[in-house]
Structures are given as structure tokens and as C-alpha cells.
Amino acid sequence: MTIEENLKHVKATLPETVELVAVSKYHTVEDIRLCYEAGQRVFGESREQELRVKREALPEDIEWHFIGHLQTNKVKYIAPYISLIHAVDTPQLLREIQRQGERCGRTIRCLLQIHVAAEETKYGFLPDECLEYLDTGEFRELTNAQICGVMCMATNTDDEERIRSDFRRAHEFFDTLKQDFFPSSPDFRLRSYGMSHDYRMAVEEGANIVRIGSAIFE
Ligand SMILES: *Cc1c(COP(=O)(O)O)cnc(C)c1O
């Protein structure tokens, strides 16, 4: 199947209320352009340098999302244009986003990455760590970094029940944060979970933004 057909197929399986991020990491500018010409405008990358090169080569109306682990020292390069940072996993990173957002006069949208998977190596706040941070109230002072929801990656397994239970935990955690910290923030509404192999389950479990790479580009 072509990229255009893949994109059509993926979009046909997503409710209209779910935003699609086409994950273009490792794929060429030519492939991204094909996807763009098929109508896609939101793309996700996970390396700052790769993103920089691609952004310069591609149309300006693309909305770029940073989906992977972001090093603090890279924030300054993406701050002027990034549309959403999916994987904020430390208070330090959030502070740096605030600093760089302020420097370039933007409010940068972010998601808190929550660790729900069984693997120990994955990045992300443990739910308790996240609560502890939010309890400090520091986030309320952030004028240029805006927390818009949560992101997670499910356990890398064939066990569907395990995957669903990871997504459910993320959703419950989202509800807790919404109720306890963001009850009057309409912008706190994003649940970013689901990749090529598990996005259908993710959508059934309440994701409203999915990050899909291989199902589109391969
Ligand atoms: C690569 C990546 C994806 C997309 O994975 P596919 O299996 O290619 O759909 C989604 N989220 C993150 C954080 C990634 O690094």
C-alpha cells in the first residue's frame, strides 16, 4: 500500500474527535511530503536535529509535535515553533520549557508523560512523583508552558489485557489530575496514547490524540 492509502485507512479507523499525529521519525522528506499532499498536517518527530532538517525542507504550515524523550539542552532549538511537546517527564524539563517559551514570547503546550508500563527502562513520571510535583503548585506559575494533558506508552507486549489496563490507568490518572488540579482549565483535555500496533485499543480506552508511524509510512 502507498503512504496515501495507509493514511486514508488509518483515518477511516479513527473517530473524528481523535487527533492524528503522523510519526515521521526515520522517514524521508519525500515520504513526509507524500503524506502532506494526502492532506496530513500534523507530524511527530523524536530527535531535534532530524526535526530541524526536515522542517527547513518542508512546507511552513506543518504543525510539528515533539514526541520522544527531550533533553533539557535541546528545548531552546524547538521552542520557537513546536506545537506540542508530548513527553515532559521531569520538573526540570518543564522549567526549561517555561524559560524558553518566555524567551521567544510563546506559550508552549506540553503533556506530562506518565509511566504506566511494566518495563523499568521507559521514561516518565511515576504517578506518585507526578502528584508530588503538582502538589507543590509550581505549575500554576508557569506562564509560558501550558500543561494540556497526559501521554503514555503501554507495555510492549502481545497481551491485550495488559495494554488495555495500562491505558486505563493513564485515563484514571488523567481524570484525577483534571479533578484535583485542572478543574477549570478547558485546555487540559489531551490523552496521548496509542501507536501503530495498539491505537485501536487506545481509542477504545479514551485516547484523543494518537501517534502513528509505521502504519502510515511502512
Ligand atoms: C516511534 C514512536 C511512535 C510511533 O510508533 P509506530 O509503532 O511507528 O506507530 C509513537 N510514540 C513514540 C513516543 C515514538 O517514539
The ligand as a Gaussian input file, in Angstrom:
#p B3LYP/6-31G(d) Opt

LIG

0 1
 C        8.091000       5.954000      17.276000
 C        7.087000       6.406000      18.236000
 C        5.719000       6.275000      17.949000
 C        5.173000       5.637000      16.697000
 O        5.440000       4.270000      16.674000
 P        4.860000       3.322000      15.490000
 O        4.938000       1.979000      16.065000
 O        5.798000       3.534000      14.340000
 O        3.494000       3.764000      15.203000
 C        4.823000       6.772000      18.887000
 N        5.236000       7.347000      20.032000
 C        6.547000       7.492000      20.343000
 C        6.928000       8.121000      21.617000
 C        7.514000       7.014000      19.454000
 O        8.801000       7.143000      19.772000

